[in-house]
């Protein structure tokens, strides 16, 4: 039996960093690309044509990836309207652009003709908020060179730009990363990392940058998750990041890791990119699969309680980490709505900054007379061996754990 969940009392510094996170989140596009590996999600989900999927939108890349499996419908839900605006722009581009123009926008991250394309082909296919949002930000796609790529805009893009500049300050380190990007042999990759990258990467400036809680906030990591990382890793945030980078750049093949390499290059390549940016897949989406995606700007609970269509697959990302800390009653409410909306034999995926998300032990569902007496964990069957095996293959590798749970009535 798991020990009771203990939540540390936030200090004044903790509260400051949380207010900082709330301020930037409420005004900004956090993610310009998704940081969850859809390849392992595909294996875990086992999607078929009868499934209806609900997921948190983020940057929309993975939404388009799952659409390629042709589920019945995908509901993309995000409380941040800027994330919805990015998904809508990607959908509009698939519907109205040819592949070369589309890849220049979302593969290269810039297109000299973006203003004309937007005005004549894309804008009318966007919701009013998305129109206003992109009216003011087309310059994110209209620059030249890596510094002006779309992938160096938004909050995660800002952090990536700073890190890229820190790398570029050292000619030897810049060459070392270029050597990493050019190899397709794991033994050679490991040798380059051990001898050229790691000895030069962790200089004073880089160690300072990755140890800041403000850096974590800019990457979309709120206080509770940052605290979980600090508590679960003896090296704190900096040690955790260093370990992640060593795994990604040394132990896993980098040549197909588009999550990290887009920030090193400032763009994707035709053979290292998300699935929706491959021509055959783009054409499949254009052929009708993109229209199976329905964007929603709302919370998960409000979405779930606003309809009655059964949903058989859920991807909840990592948002329960901070909900459990700040809004445990709201987390109970969300699970109540999820169970009510779930189809028979539904499956749920989520990630966590904690190795073991013990916060689920505290979630209670209401019984037939409305009393919160039912333990959620009594109705979840976890596939821990599969989750752990897939987690080891995760190309992003920034979460402490990955979970697959089937809902048992």
Order of alpha helices (4+ residues) and beta strands (2+ residues): alpha-alpha-beta-alpha-beta-alpha-alpha-alpha-alpha-alpha-alpha-alpha-alpha-alpha-alpha-alpha-alpha-alpha-alpha-alpha-beta-alpha-beta-alpha-alpha-beta-beta-beta-beta-alpha-beta
